[in-house]
Amino acid sequence: MTISEVLIGPLIESAKQVPALAVLAFLTWKFLTHMKEREDKFAETLYGIGENCHEQARDLTNRYLMALERNSDALKTNTETLGEVKEALRSQRAAKER
């Protein structure tokens, strides 16, 4: 066996494997592309869920603040009314004592 036969034999065998290598590279590329598309869709879904959650939290916070403001106004009005009632009762007591 000559040196050229020793060198050319593996090259010929390697050349026979090129179609299989091309198919493997194509399948790998398709797989990775598909994985990226799925990852992008998943990230988009998570982003949408996060946005929805933040919107709900903002809505609940606004509702809470409006309820808190109404309750504070009602408490202030009740306190003022109670003060007026106490003043009226004091005036009545003072009028009875005279």
Secondary structure, 3 states (H helix, E strand, C coil): CCHHHHHHHHHHHHHHHHHHHHHHHHHHHHHHHHHHHHHHHHHHHHHHHHHHHHHHHHHHHHHHHHHHHHHHHHHHHHHHHHHHHHHHHHHHHHHHHC
